[in-house]
Amino acid sequence: MSGRGRRAVAPPPDHRSEPQLAPDGLVVRVVNKSGHPMAFDFAELPVAAPMQVSLAAVFAAQSRLWSSHATAKSYWIQVVVFARFVSSLDPLPQDLDELTVACLKRWRACHVGTTSGRRRLHVVRLLLRRDPRLGSGPVAEELARRVPGAERSKQSYGEDERARVLLAAQRDFRAAWMRVRENTLLLERWRAGELTARSPQEQLGRILDHLARIGDVPRTALPGGQLAVTNRRPLGGGGVEQTWGRLFPTRGELTALAVLLTDRFGWNLSVYDRMPAPTTAPSAGEGATVTYQVQVEKRRAGGGHWFSTENVTDSGADSPGRLITQALEATAHARALAARLAPGTDLLMTARTQMVGNVEHDLDRPRPVEPLRFGVSRDDGKRWARRHQVGGSPFQRARRTTVTREGRPLQHTRGTHESVYVLPDLRVQDASRQVFEDGALEALGLARSAVFGGHLGEAPDPSHRETATADCEDESASPWPAPGGGCAADFLLCLACPNAHVHPGHHGRLAHLRRQLDSMRSALPERIWQDRWHDHLTRLDDLHERIGPAAWNAALATVDDSDRTVVGLLLKGDLTP
């Protein structure tokens, strides 16, 4: 069964209405997709009254294409800048039809030299060309002049950058998922009556039940209006992880989940604001797999098709759907609380916030249900990036990396894929140049890396000695001889030895070993993991490439309890030659 599929679904209700122009022609009311209005008063502009009316008219006409207040505000900012420019002209134009070629050339010269300036020229030109009086003549020709495209400042991640971002996200989200999962198991045992009465676990289970229902642990009011955690001792403290974080992810942890989803699926940041919790679909004849139907919002799609459905299958730890499974588990209590507080709410990306109260709400995003927040904002991305020092919000670069890695359009057209994502990307350009360098750089990289040093075979050789990871041709010729004879290398180092022979009987165990090493990376400090496990995983990655993904993945299905036991002993250091 395919790990991912996509089909269109019927659009949900669209609450937008035609932009409204006030009777005086000076106030434009823009309604976003959620049905919330925002007014723009053109009487505030420092230009003559006739020009205020004309700018309001072209703004209203252009706003029919918008679905968000953010877009409307970005256009409004450019209109204000243009109005200030016009107010500095002498003589002062009274209306748009009094703009001259000379003043438009001056406007262009002021802004064509910067990326933000070229964006400003593009926006103002779109608006002015909506005025029928500027549809012909020299001014129309000046407006028709091409504005140079903005240079793409956002590039895809290099491999090292991507690995650093993903590792930070994996650590954040994994901590949340494991914390919520552990406390959920305890809560379920308490609800089933399995805990000893008046035991510490029973007391904690009662607190968790209160937390799941209310959204916070019990608190006691103190003089001055402050609230203190009532059960600090059984909780182990009063911090987030000891209190409400036991069952709810934080906004930072939800942001980390979004980073992982973007890297895996290439979804836009805005998708997470309104993504319903995925539902399961039947997996015919595959009892060990779960297929999720994920609704992905396509904000810029035309014709009313606002959502598409992607089918994502969880068939194991390395499958795309495993992250969806973990996301559902980590947000389960937050989504259940949201459904109780606001019936009908079931958004996947739901977190609890520490800052409860009157906070200015972005009407383009889902309305909060205290103490919960939905989706991931740009500010969330910036805060997460600052905390992990990854150089700016990761979402645009992560999406670009995934799109160029996939080599096909994701939620956009083929033309956009080529012109916006592929052609301007420096990593893609570098990769393309390498195709013509006769593999020189690839060979150099291989020479400098830890690689599989043995031989691949189709069947075992009876004369070879079996080890935990490979068959040994001659341990007396080991590059790591023992003082008393034989081989002193551990079994993981066998894969670096020229005496090692690997055949299909080893593939399942080695594939399982590779998966376990990779999963340990997010659970250990980076320095420890690099020192202990990096070379072994790199060697297994090389072996994976030589054997081929199809054979390697097929071998995972052959892993048995013996393989799992041996791998567990290898990773604990309890299995030695």
ABEGO torsion letter per residue (X at the ends): XBABBBBBBBBBBBABBBBBBBAAGABBBBBBAAGBBBBBBAAABBBBAAAAAAAAAAAAAAAAABABAAAAAAAAAAAAAAAAAAAABOBBBABAAABBAAAAAAAAAAAAABAAAAAAAAAAAAAAAABAAAABEAAAAAAABBBBBBBBABBBBBAAAAAAAAAAAAAAAAAAAAAAAAAAAAAAAAAAGABBBGBAAAAAAAAAAAAAAAGBBBBBBBBGGBBBBABAAAAGEABAAABAAAABBBAAAAAAAAAAAAAAAGBBAAAAAABBBBBBBBBBGBAABBBBBBBBBBAABBGGBABBBBBBBBAEAABAAAAAAAAAAAAAAAAAAAAAABBGBBBABBBBBABBEBBBBBAABBBBBOABBBEBBAAAAAAAAAAAGAGEBAAAAAAAAAAAAAGBBBGBBAAAAAAAAAAABAAAAAAAAAAAAGGAAAAAAAAABBBBABBBBABBBAABBBBAABBBABAAABABBBAAEEBABBAAAAAABAABBBBAAAAAAAAAAAAAAAAAAAABBAAAAAAAAAAAAAAAAAAAAAAEAAAAAAAAAABBAAAAAAAAAAAAGABBX
